[in-house]
Amino acid sequence: MIIQIYAFTKVDQAIAAVKLGVDNVGFVAGLYDMVFGELSFEDAREIAASLPEGGTSTAITMSDDVDEILRMADAVQPDILHISSELEKVGLDKMAEIKKRLSPDIKLMKAIPVGDMNSIAVARQYESVSDIFLLDTSRKGFPGVGATGFTHDWNVSQKIVETVKIPVILAGGLDSGNITAAIEKVRPWGVDSNTSTNVEGSRVDKDLDRIEAFVKAIKKSPYYSPEEK
């Protein structure tokens, strides 16, 4: 099972997280003045290039311009490119173009907002133009998909995991207190935390103690398997 944590802004914290057992180190690449923790391409590249063995770099973009997204991927060279814009901003046509032009060494991850059971059909639409799904929560007033700190209906996420044939990472308000129940219900390929592993009161500093607690809770789950990555 993959353990993914967003959104790092400091190299030392990213390295420390990998040593604590985090697989995917996420960060926001691009200064668009849209979300907390945005990094320049240069700073994002520094994090990606600094990860020790076992760490996978995941660059999230808030851009909806295909050329700009690919420019970021070329500059940062992440292992995974995470498209977090609203569905209507980076739809099927743009996803197909990105996937066609993206380096084969970079996997393409699409954030799917989980609402009602209609989200299953949405996921199936995007399956052919994505390598990985991130199932997250959308809320009014929050740009893009995710980083809200709220959970969503895990019944829907469970159905998506059962329906699609690509790896699925579950996100949305997950912390050390609810992650065991989330894994048991959804059985995802991976799990993700952002706001719940921040320092209390901060939107940009990661709390290594919270990250460690999150990792330990995941590894205690009877459904956790380090080989399934």
TIDOFI-104461 format. One record per atom (N, C-alpha, C): x, y, z. Coordinates in steps of 0.02 Angstrom, whole numbers, plus 50000, padded with zeros to 5 digits. Example, Ala and Ser with C-alpha at 12.3 -4.5 7.8 and 13.67 -1.06 7.14 Angstrom:
506604971650390
506154977550390
506604983550390
506424988850354
506844994750357
506455000250394
***
This chain:
500424994050000
500005000050000
500445006350000
500265011049958
500635017249953
500405022250007
500875025450039
500725030850086
500965037350055
500505041850044
500655048250012
500495054050059
500945058750062
500845064750104
500965070950063
500505075750067
500565082450039
500585087450096
500765093550087
501115096450031
501755099350059
502305096250043
502955098150071
503215104550039
503545108650079
503855114750054
504595115050072
504825110250113
505525110250136
505855103550122
506455103850095
506825097850077
506935093250137
507145096150193
507315091950251
506705088250277
506125091450276
505515088050299
505315082450250
505405083550186
505245078450136
505695072350145
506335073450156
506805067950166
506625064150230
506475067850283
506295064750347
505665060450340
505185062750301
504565059050292
504685052350258
505125052250208
505285045850175
505605041150225
506025043650268
506355039450318
505855036750369
505285040250377
504755038050422
504295032950389
504375031850324
503955026950290
503485029650238
503525036050223
503105038950170
503375036950102
502945034650058
503155032549991
503145038449942
502565041749938
502475047249890
502505053949925
502985058049905
503075064649934
502775069749886
502235073049908
501875077649865
502055084949879
502035088949827
502165096149834
501805099749777
501685106249787
501335110349737
501855113849694
501855112449630
502355115249584
502045120649540
502265126849551
502015132449511
501735137949555
501965144049541
501745149849581
501155153249545
500555150949562
499955153649530
499505157449578
499725158049641
499355161649693
498645158849700
498595152249704
497945148949710
497865145049774
498405141749797
498355137549856
498965138649900
498925136049961
499495136550008
500055131849985
500655133750001
501225129449990
501485129149919
501305134049878
501555133949809
502315135049807
502635131349762
503365131849753
503525133849682
504085137149674
504335138349606
504545131649577
504605131449511
504825125249479
505515123149506
505945127949518
506615126549543
506595123349612
506185126149657
506135123449725
505805116549725
505305115749681
504975109249675
505465103949650
505875105949601
506375101349574
506875099349627
507055103949671
507525102349725
507255096949770
506615097349788
506315092149829
506305085449792
506095085649729
506055079449689
506735076049683
507245080049674
507915077249663
508255075149728
507995077349785
508325076049849
508065069849885
507525066849861
507225061349898
507685055249900
507735052049957
508145046049963
507805040149928
508165034549924
507895028549893
507235026649927
506745024949887
506085023249914
505585028849910
505825034949898
505385040649893
505175042049822
504535043249812
504255044849746
504005052049747
504215056049699
504025063049698
503365063949659
502915067749689
502255068849660
502125076249656
502105078949596
502025086249586
501315087749567
500995091749608
500305093849594
500325100449557
499895101049506
499845107349470
499125110049475
499075116549483
498425119849484
498275123149417
498735122649370
498635125649304
498135121549264
497775124849219
497325121249174
497555122049101
498165124649091
498445125549025
498915119749009
498775116148956
499155110148941
499895111648932
500065116748894
500765118448883
501115120248948
500775123848992
501075125749056
501175119649100
500695115149100
500745108949140
501355104849116
501435104249051
501995100449024
502665104049035
502645110649036
503245114449051
503465113049123
502985112649168
503145111049237
503435104049243
503115099249209
503365092349213
504075091849187
504225095449135
504905095349106
505405098549153
505195103949187
505655107549232
505765103849297
505235100849325
505275097749391
505475090349387
505285086949334
505425079849325
505185075549384
504545076049400
504285071949455
504175064749430
504075060249477
503885053349459
503155053049440
502755057349472
502025057449459
501815064749449
501405065849399
501105072449386
500375072149407
500195076249455
499525076049485
499115081949460
498585080449422
498125085649397
497565086549448
497555092249480
497085093349535
496555098649519
496545101049457
496045106049439
495345103049437
494845107349440
494165105149433
494085101349367
493625096549365
493545092349306
493425096349243
493025101649248
492855105449188
493455109549162
493955110549204
494535114549183
495065110349148
495145104249170
495595099549136
495185093249123
494805093349068
494355087949052
494685082449012
494265078248982
494515072348947
494995074148890
494825079248851
495245081048794
495935083348816
495955087548868
496595089948893
496995084348925
496655080048962
497005074348993
497315069848940
496945068648886
497195064448832
497815067548800
497805074248791
498375077648761
498985077448807
498855078548872
499405078248920
499715071348920
499295066248923
499545059348926
499955057648863
499725060148806
500065058848742
500755062148740
500805068148767
501425072048762
501885071248822
501635068548876
502025067848937
502565062448929
503135063648961
503675058748960
503415052048986
503585046548953
503365039948976
503645038049045
504135041849068
504415040549134
504005043549191
503505047749173
503095051149223
502385048449220
502125046249277
501435043849280
500965049749289
500365048949262
499865054349264
499295052549312
499205056749362
498695055549413
498155060949408
497535058749409
496965063349404
496575063249469
496435069149497
496015069749556
495275069249536
494925064549566
494205063649553
493825065949615
493385070949608
492985073049665
492435067849679
492395065549740
491905060449758
491295063649789
490725062949756
490095065349782
489615059549791
489125059149747
488655053649750
488875048149702
488435043249690
488615037549649
488765039449576
488585045349555
488755047649487
489515048249478
489875048849534
490605049349531
490915043049502
490575037449506
490835031249478
490885031849402
490355034549371
490355035449298
490895040449277
490995045549317
491525050449303
492205047049303
492325043049354
492965039549358
493065035049298
492565031649276
492635027149219
492795031149155
492545037249151
492695041449093
493445043149090
493735044449148
494425046749150
494925041049156
494695035049162
495135029349172
495635028549114
495415029549052
495845028348994
496385033748985
496295039449018
496785044949010
497165046249075
497155041449121
497495042149186
497875035649202
498425036449237
498785030649263
498585028949334
498385034149371
498205033549442
497625038249456
497175036349500
496655040949525
496815042949596
496645049149613
496625051349682
495905053249697
495585049749742
494895051149760
494895055949818
494595061949807
494645067149858
493975070749865
493975075649910
493375079349928
493395086449899
492865088449866
492805095349842
492315099149886
492475105249899
492035109649938
492045116649907
491475119949909
491435126749884
491915131249923
492285135349887
492765139849919
493475137149920
493555130749900
494215127649896
494385126649822
494925129549798
495105128649727
495315121549711
495145119249652
495345112549632
494975107149670
495275101249670
494975095449704
495425093349761
495195094049823
495575091749881
495825097249925
496225095249975
496515099750026
495975103350066
495395100050075
494855103050113
494865100950187
495165095150201
495155092550268
494515088750285
494075087850235
493445084450246
493445077550213
493115072750246
493025066250216
492435066450167
492345061050130
491765060450085
491455053550096
490995051750053
490635045450060
491095039650038
491345035950086
491805030450069
491445024750032
490795024450037
490425019449998
490525020549923
490535026949903
490655028549832
491365026849813
491845028749856
492545027249842
492655019649836
492325015949879
492385008649876
492155006049808
491605008649783
491335006449719
491805008249661
492125014149667
492605016149615
493195011349615
493465009849674
494025005149679
493844998449648
493234996149660
493004989649634
492884989849559
492754995849532
492544996549462
493124997649414
493585002049432
494125003949385
494704999049389
495124999249338
495674994549334
496364997949342
496365004149366
496995007549379
497055008649455
497665009749479
497755010849552
497375016949577
497125016449638
496725021749668
497015023649737
497145030149746
497355032749811
496765036349843
496615034649904
496065037749941
496325043749980
495995049449973
496175055550010
495535058550038
495625064150073
495045067850099
494955067150173
495275071450212
495165071550284
495415065550322
495895061950294
496155055950328
496685057850379
496655054450436
497145055650489
497265049050525
497695049350576
497865043150612
497265040150649
496745044150661
496165041750697
495655038150653
495605039950589
495095036850547
495375032550490
496035032350484
496335028950426
496205021450426
496195018350485
496075011150487
495385009450460
494875013250481
494195012150456
494145013550381
494495018750358
494485020450287
494785014850245
495345012150266
495655006750228
495215000550228
494924998950285
494494993050290
493884993650244
493604999650238
493015000650197
493185000850123
493685004650104
493815006250033
494295001250001
494784998750038
495304994350013
495674997549954
495935003549962
496275006949907
496985004349897
497275006149840
497985004649827
498435009049870
498195015149885
498585019749925
498135024449965
498435027950013
498075032850053
498485039250057
498145044750070
498455051350065
498235055750124
498695059950147
498535064950197
498865071550180
498505076950192
498785083650182
498685087750245
498085090450253
497965095150308
498055091950377
497905085550384
497935082350450
498645080750472
499125081650427
499825080550447
500215087050446
499865092650450
500185099150457
500285100850531
500755105250544
500825108050611
500175111650628
499935110850688
499315114050710
499335121550696
498835123950659
498785131050643
499165133150582
499535128650550
499925130350491
499645126850430
499705130250372
499495127150309
500085125050266
500685126150290
501275124650249
501805120450284
501815120250351
502335116450386
502065109550405
502455104450388
502255097650404
502465095850475
502055091750507
502185089550575
502435082250571
503065081250583
503355074550576
503075069650627
502865071950685
502555067450734
501875065050708
501495069550677
500855067450649
500955062750589
501455064150550
501605059750493
501785052750519
502195052450570
502395046050598
501795042250626
501345045850660
500735042650687
500295040050631
500245043850576
499845041750518
500145035350487
500795035350477
501125029550448
501035023350493
501125024250558
501065018550604
500365015750604
499855020150601
499165017850601
499015013850537
499285016050481
499185012450418
499495005550422
500105005250447
500464998850447
500184993950498
499764996250544
499434991850591
498804988650560
498574991450504
497974988750472
498104981750446
497634977150456
497724970350429
497724970250353
497514975750322
497494976050249
498104979450219
498564981550262
499174984650237
499664979350212
499934980450153
500454976050127
500984980350093
501604980350117
502124984450087
502314982050017
502144975949999
502314973349933
501844976049879
501264978149898
500764980449850
500864987849834
501364989249792
501524996149775
501574996849700
***
